[in-house]
Amino acid sequence: MQNPIIVALDVPTPARAVELARSVAPHVGAFKVGKELFVSAGPEIVRQLRATGTQVFLDLKFHDIPNTVAKAVAAATRLDVQLLTIHASGGSEMMAAAERAAQETAAALGRLPPLVLGVTVLTSMDASALAELGVLSDVPSQVQRLALLARQSGLRGLVCSPLELSMLRQVLPNEMTLVTPGIRTGMDKADDQKRTLSARDAMAAGANWLVIGRPIYAAADPAGAARAILDSLY
Ligand code: C5P
C-alpha cells in the first residue's frame, strides 16, 4: 500500500520547506505546496521537491473560465506535480477542461496524468455563508451535489473534510480518490480545525490520502511525528 500521508508545507520560506521535506520524506508519501509557498517561492520549489524523488500536491485551487484553468492545469502537469486542486463550483465545463488538459498534456509527455481534485464547499463556509451567495442548500447537500458533478465531469478525485468521507463513499464509486485534511490525534491541539478525525479513523472512513500540516511540521521532532502517525495506521 502507498504511504497516504501528505505533509502540508505551510512554512514561510523555500529553505524551510526543503529542509522539512528532507527530514520527513522517509515517512510520508507526498508534500503539499499551497498558495503562500508557491507565491513566494515559485515553481522552483516544486522542481526542488521533485528532485528529492517525492510526489508533489500543488494546492492552488484553480477557479476561472475553462480555457484559463485548462492552461494552468497543463502548466502544472508540465511542472510534474502528481496531484492538484480546482474548485468544483467553477462548473462542469471548467472541470472537464481541467481533466482533459491533465490527460492530454501528460500523454504528450509520456507520463501519468496528475490527479485533478475537486474542492466542493470550503470548510470555512456554513449554511448562512452559502445563502449569501444565493445557494439555499445545506452544506452536506451542496457538498454531495458538487461531488457528483465533479464525478460526472470526469474528475477522479476530491478534497473533503473527514466528516464528509462516509457520506461521499456512499454516493461515489470506489475508484474516486478522496483526500482529506483536518487530521488530529486525541493528543494534538485542534488548532483552528473544528471538524477532525484521527488518521486511522479517516482511513477507515474511506480516505485515500491524509493532508497533515501542524501535527508534523510544528512538532519538536517532525520525522518522529510523521513516523508515529504512519505507525498508527497499521
Ligand atoms: O495544519 P493542518 O494539519 O490543519 O493543515 C491542514 C492543511 O490542509 C492546510 O494546508 C490547510 O490549508 C489545508 N486544508 C484544510 N481544510 C480544508 C482544506 C485544506 O485544513 N478544508
Boltz pocket constraint, residues with backbone or C-beta under 6 A from the ligand:
constraints:
  - pocket:
      binder: B
      contacts: [[A, 8], [A, 10], [A, 34], [A, 121], [A, 122], [A, 123], [A, 124], [A, 161], [A, 181], [A, 182], [A, 183], [A, 190], [A, 191], [A, 193], [A, 211], [A, 212], [A, 213], [A, 214], [A, 215]]
      max_distance: 6.0
